[in-house]
Amino acid sequence: MYLPKEKWSASLRQGDILVGRTMVGPEIQTKPVQQLEQGEHDFRLNYKIRQGHYLVLSQCCDTQDRRILLAPLISANTIPWSSLSEEETTAFKINSLVITPGEGGGQANTHLDSSTDPSSRPKLILPGYFFLQPCPGYFADPQVVHFAMMRGIRKPDRELLDKAAEMTLESRAALRQRIAFFFGRIPEEDLIPEGQTQEVT
């Protein structure tokens, strides 16, 4: 999953793991709308500070920008393993996205079928997560990244970038695909049966 240090790129890349980053996130608390309309104003701004390891989610070509997207690494124990079958668990741990009905194993290059028959569609395995193997010297237990926790930050100066790991091409491709599937999922109500078109007013 990770390249040896002597093969790391000189620039920041998608999938890089950054060590010991501190993120500060605002949490706004206010009264219900009904009370605000009556003139009762109570506004609180709290900050949550989180320190730990982060995964770079920005595309390699975008890491030259002033801002980059990061997501925190969290313990793999947060995954509901008991809800997954043995086949699904094995596929998820190698970051395969789907298990196609009638076939065994995860199909890494399978695209979602827009068929309205759910039984004929590939099954997504925890599409919002990416599984990370232990990284020697930094974390001994498996970790996961939850895409919904991503944050945009100002890109740190080069000397402040403490990189713990850089992914192999195969792992970066799997990360890219899971990000694309997470944001590209099609809800049931948006599926249009084959041969039909959506009426536009």
C-alpha positions in Angstrom: 0.0 0.0 0.0 2.9 2.4 0.8 6.1 3.2 -1.2 9.5 3.0 0.4 10.7 6.4 1.5 13.5 6.6 -1.2 10.7 6.4 -3.9 8.6 9.3 -2.5 7.7 12.2 -4.8 9.3 15.5 -4.1 5.8 17.1 -4.2 2.6 16.6 -2.2 0.4 13.9 -3.7 -3.1 12.6 -3.3 -3.1 9.8 -0.7 -0.1 11.1 1.2 -0.4 10.7 5.0 0.5 13.8 7.0 1.6 13.4 10.6 0.6 15.4 13.7 -1.6 18.0 12.0 -3.8 20.1 14.2 -7.2 21.1 12.8 -9.5 23.7 14.4 -13.1 23.5 13.4 -15.9 26.0 14.4 -19.1 24.8 15.9 -22.0 27.3 15.8 -24.8 27.1 18.4 -27.9 29.3 18.3 -31.5 29.3 19.4 -34.4 27.8 17.4 -35.7 30.0 14.6 -39.0 30.7 16.4 -37.1 32.3 19.3 -34.9 34.3 17.0 -38.0 35.7 15.3 -39.1 36.9 18.8 -35.9 38.8 19.2 -34.2 36.3 21.6 -30.6 36.2 20.3 -28.1 33.7 21.8 -25.2 33.0 19.6 -22.2 30.8 20.6 -19.2 29.9 18.6 -17.1 27.0 19.9 -14.0 25.5 18.4 -13.1 21.8 18.3 -9.4 21.1 18.1 -8.3 17.8 16.7 -4.7 16.6 16.4 -3.6 13.5 14.5 -2.8 12.0 11.1 -4.5 13.2 8.0 -4.9 11.9 4.4 -4.6 14.2 1.4 -7.7 13.9 -0.7 -6.9 16.7 -3.2 -5.9 15.5 -6.7 -2.2 15.5 -7.3 -2.5 18.3 -9.8 -4.5 20.4 -7.3 -2.0 20.1 -4.4 -0.1 23.0 -5.9 -3.1 25.3 -5.1 -3.2 27.4 -1.9 -5.8 25.1 -0.4 -5.9 21.4 0.0 -8.5 18.8 1.2 -7.6 16.6 4.1 -9.5 13.9 6.0 -8.5 12.6 9.5 -7.5 9.0 10.1 -9.8 7.3 12.6 -9.6 3.8 14.1 -10.8 0.9 12.0 -12.8 -0.2 15.1 -15.4 2.4 14.1 -16.4 0.3 11.2 -19.5 -1.9 11.9 -17.6 -5.1 11.0 -20.4 -7.3 12.3 -22.8 -6.0 9.6 -20.4 -7.2 6.9 -20.2 -10.7 5.5 -16.8 -12.4 5.3 -16.7 -11.7 1.6 -17.5 -8.0 2.1 -14.9 -7.7 4.8 -12.2 -9.2 2.6 -13.1 -6.9 -0.3 -13.2 -3.8 1.9 -9.8 -4.4 3.4 -8.3 -4.3 -0.1 -10.5 -1.3 -1.0 -12.5 -3.0 -3.6 -15.7 -1.1 -4.1 -18.4 -3.6 -5.0 -19.4 -7.1 -5.1 -21.4 -7.9 -8.2 -24.4 -10.2 -7.8 -23.6 -13.7 -8.9 -19.9 -13.1 -8.8 -17.3 -13.6 -6.1 -14.9 -10.9 -4.8 -14.8 -7.2 -5.3 -14.6 -5.9 -8.8 -12.2 -2.9 -8.7 -13.2 -1.5 -12.1 -16.9 -2.2 -12.0 -19.2 0.8 -12.6 -22.6 1.2 -11.0 -25.4 -0.2 -13.1 -28.3 2.3 -13.4 -30.8 -0.5 -13.7 -33.9 0.0 -11.6 -33.7 -3.6 -10.4 -31.7 -3.4 -7.2 -30.8 -7.2 -7.3 -28.9 -6.7 -10.6 -26.8 -3.8 -9.4 -23.4 -4.2 -7.8 -23.4 -3.8 -4.0 -21.4 -0.9 -2.7 -19.2 -1.8 0.4 -19.0 1.2 2.8 -18.6 3.7 0.0 -17.8 6.6 2.3 -14.7 4.9 3.8 -11.1 4.0 2.7 -9.2 1.3 4.5 -5.5 1.9 5.5 -3.1 -0.8 6.5 -0.8 -0.1 9.5 2.0 2.3 8.8 5.3 1.3 10.5 6.6 3.9 12.8 3.3 5.9 12.9 0.3 3.7 13.6 0.4 0.0 14.3 -3.4 -0.7 13.9 -5.5 -0.4 10.7 -7.1 3.0 10.2 -9.9 4.3 8.0 -10.7 7.6 6.4 -14.3 8.9 6.3 -14.8 11.2 3.3 -17.6 13.1 5.1 -15.1 14.4 7.6 -12.9 16.1 5.0 -11.8 19.7 5.5 -10.2 22.3 3.3 -7.2 24.0 4.8 -4.6 26.5 3.6 -1.6 24.5 2.3 1.2 24.5 4.9 4.6 25.7 4.0 6.8 23.0 2.6 9.0 22.8 5.8 5.9 22.2 7.9 4.7 19.2 5.8 5.6 16.1 7.9 4.8 13.2 5.6 4.5 9.7 7.0 3.7 7.7 3.9 3.1 7.9 0.2 0.8 5.5 -1.6 1.6 3.1 -4.4 0.0 3.8 -7.8 -2.5 1.0 -7.2 -3.6 2.2 -3.8 -3.9 5.8 -5.1 -6.1 4.6 -7.9 -8.3 2.7 -5.4 -8.6 5.9 -3.3 -9.5 8.0 -6.3 -12.2 5.5 -7.4 -13.8 5.4 -3.9 -13.9 9.2 -3.7 -15.6 9.3 -7.1 -18.1 6.6 -6.2 -18.9 8.3 -2.8 -19.8 11.6 -4.5 -21.3 10.0 -7.6 -23.8 7.6 -6.1 -27.2 7.8 -7.7 -30.3 7.9 -5.4 -33.2 5.7 -6.3 -35.5 8.7 -7.1 -33.0 9.9 -9.7 -32.9 6.7 -11.7 -34.6 7.0 -15.1 -35.9 3.7 -16.6 -34.2 2.7 -19.8 -36.0 4.1 -22.8 -37.7 6.9 -20.9 -36.8 10.6 -20.5 -37.5 13.1 -17.8 -40.1 15.7 -18.5 -38.8 19.3 -18.2 -41.2 22.2 -17.6 
